Amino acid sequence: MKPRSIPAGEFKQGCLAILDEVAKTHRPVVVTKRGKPVARVVPIVADAAREEEILASLRGHGRMLVTEREFLRPTHTLGGWDLAES
């Protein structure tokens, strides 16, 4: 979605309404001075949603370099772990 661009003076006059619009529509707003971008107002994404977005982009792109058994094997004997190969 392409961000809407507004002059700084317009942003100053309608700041609270613009913030409400960004929160509601999730559409960013670019604030300009003399036609040049100086700031971007973007919606906040909840941490859980952002985490899911990152994980979704990574799914299917990784691979194990060791066996699952080796990966899950404890690295020490603390807590009574038996490291003997079975």
N, C-alpha and C positions, 0 to 999 in steps of 0.2 A: 504494500500500500504506500503510495507516494505521499510524503509529508506535505502539509499545507504550509505556505510561506506567508509571514506577515511582518510588516514593519515594526520596529521597536516601539514607536509611539502608540500604535494600535494595541500592541501587547500590554504596554503600561496602562492604558485606559481600561482594557478588558481582561486583565490578568486572571482574576478569579473565575470568570466565565470560561476563559480559554483552558484553564486547568481542569475545570469540570468537564469540558468537552473532550479533552485528551483522555481523562479517566473513563468517560462513558464510551467513546468510540475506539479507543486504543490506537488512534491515528496521531502520529507525531506532528509537532508544529515547529517549524524553523523560524527563528526570529532574526530579522535582518536590520542592518544599519547602513543606509545609503546603498541599498541593494545587495550588500554582501552579508552572507550568513555569519552570525556571531554566537548563536546559541540554539540548542535543540531541546524541546520539551517532549519527553517520552513517557509513556505510561510505566508504572512500576509493575513488574511481573512477580507474582508470589514465588518464594524460594522453591516450594515443591513443584510448581509448574515449570520453573526454569531448570530444575534438576532433571525432570522428566524429559524436557526438550533436549537437553545435552545428552542424556542417556539414549534417547531415540536416535539422535544423529550418529551415535557411536555403534549402535547395534549392527552386527554383521561385519564389522571392520576389524575385529581382533581375532587372534588365534593363540592357542596354547602352545608354548614352546617346550613344555614338559608334559608328562602324563598327568591325568587327574589325580592318581594316587600319589605321585611325587609332589604335586602342588599342595595337596591336603596334608601331607606328612608333617608332623610337628618337627621343629628344628632343635628341640632340647628335651631333656628327660624330666624336667620339673613337672610336678603334679602326677607322677606315676605313669607317664606315657610310655608305652612299649614301642620302641623304634625298630624292633626286630622285623625283618622282612618275612611275610608269611606267604 
